[in-house]
Amino acid sequence: MLQPSQDSLLQALQGLRLSIQDITRTLGQMHDNVDPDIFYAVIRIFLSGWKDNPAMPVGLIYEGVSTEPLKYSGGSAAQSTVLHAFDEFLGIRHSKESGNFLLNMRDYMPPSHKAFIEAIQSAPSLRDHVLSSGNGPLLTAYNQCVQALAELRSYHITMVTKYLITSAAKAKGRKLSHLPGPPQALEDRGTGGTSVLIFLKIVRNKTLEAILPQSG
């Protein structure tokens, strides 16, 4: 943004869009390598954590560390540094409840990753720069990045529907005898402890709201 020519920024945004699209394609490999029934009934239990988890309401005692139960969220895409970096760089503003959850998830990142996100947050606003530049190709490239991020989040919703919502319905219907079932309290919750589809759709929709109107 500090360069006299906007060409380097335009190229960077075009590269960012391609990178986000690569992430979406890579996520699709889960279909080939992870069985939905196994993920739902076996793997997910160990990703669910013991904070905001109705199945473990008091947390977990770490022997030799604390005599009182400790509460930590399970693994979650909301702990991904790269997604937070995209949001801060593109100026995505989430709702209060979703935003608070996302901020809390930064405590699960390596300190240097969290510092990197905060550095992006404190930098000059890309969104404001694009708005004030009057540069049509730059605005288009920015919007394409936001659209690609929204599409990544939509694809994540598709994955969660397959691996969580649909698998839960199938498990209820046939009561898989060869697989242990997760606690009923976890059926509609993400591994980070959220009511998963509601949360993901709100985050995706707030991403789409960042798309800038084309002038003329």
QUIQUIFEN-V924274 format. One record per residue. RES is the residue in one small letter. PSI is psi in whole degrees, -180 to 180 (NA if undefined). Layout:
# QUIQUIFEN-V924274
[[RES | PSI] [RES | PSI]]
This chain:
# QUIQUIFEN-V924274
[[m | -23] [l | -5] [q | 143] [p | -38] [s | 142] [q | 1] [d | -40] [s | -38] [l | -41] [l | -46] [q | -38] [a | -42] [l | -39] [q | -39] [g | -37] [l | -43] [r | -44] [l | -38] [s | -43] [i | -41] [q | -35] [d | -39] [i | -43] [t | -44] [r | -40] [t | -39] [l | -31] [g | -19] [q | -18] [m | -33] [h | -35] [d | -19] [n | -10] [v | 122] [d | 127] [p | -39] [d | -41] [i | -42] [f | -47] [y | -47] [a | -22] [v | -62] [i | -44] [r | -31] [i | -39] [f | -7] [l | -3] [s | -17] [g | -173] [w | 43] [k | 135] [d | 32] [n | 105] [p | -23] [a | -19] [m | 66] [p | -25] [v | -2] [g | -156] [l | 136] [i | 126] [y | 103] [e | 132] [g | -5] [v | -48] [s | 142] [t | -14] [e | 147] [p | 142] [l | 149] [k | 123] [y | 141] [s | 156] [g | 175] [g | 139] [s | 146] [a | -23] [a | -12] [q | 2] [s | 120] [t | -40] [v | -37] [l | -40] [h | -39] [a | -42] [f | -47] [d | -47] [e | -41] [f | -41] [l | -6] [g | 33] [i | 130] [r | 115] [h | 164] [s | 164] [k | -48] [e | -48] [s | -42] [g | -38] [n | -42] [f | -45] [l | -40] [l | -40] [n | -34] [m | -20] [r | -21] [d | -13] [y | 0] [m | 157] [p | 141] [p | -37] [s | -33] [h | -45] [k | -41] [a | -37] [f | -45] [i | -43] [e | -32] [a | -41] [i | -42] [q | -36] [s | -6] [a | 166] [p | 147] [s | 119] [l | -44] [r | -47] [d | -38] [h | -45] [v | -42] [l | -41] [s | -10] [s | -29] [g | 17] [n | 107] [g | -50] [p | -35] [l | -43] [l | -41] [t | -44] [a | -39] [y | -49] [n | -36] [q | -35] [c | -46] [v | -42] [q | -41] [a | -39] [l | -40] [a | -38] [e | -37] [l | -44] [r | -35] [s | -39] [y | -36] [h | -41] [i | -42] [t | -43] [m | -43] [v | -38] [t | -43] [k | -48] [y | -14] [l | -63] [i | -53] [t | -41] [s | -36] [a | -43] [a | -41] [k | -42] [a | -39] [k | -39] [g | -35] [r | -4] [k | 70] [l | 113] [s | -25] [h | -1] [l | 141] [p | 142] [g | 144] [p | 157] [p | 143] [q | -31] [a | -17] [l | -1] [e | -37] [d | 22] [r | 145] [g | 169] [t | -20] [g | -5] [g | 7] [t | 159] [s | 101] [v | -51] [l | -40] [i | -48] [f | -49] [l | -38] [k | -37] [i | -45] [v | -42] [r | -44] [n | -37] [k | -31] [t | -46] [l | -32] [e | -16] [a | -11] [i | 131] [l | 142] [p | 140] [q | 133] [s | 151] [g | NA]]
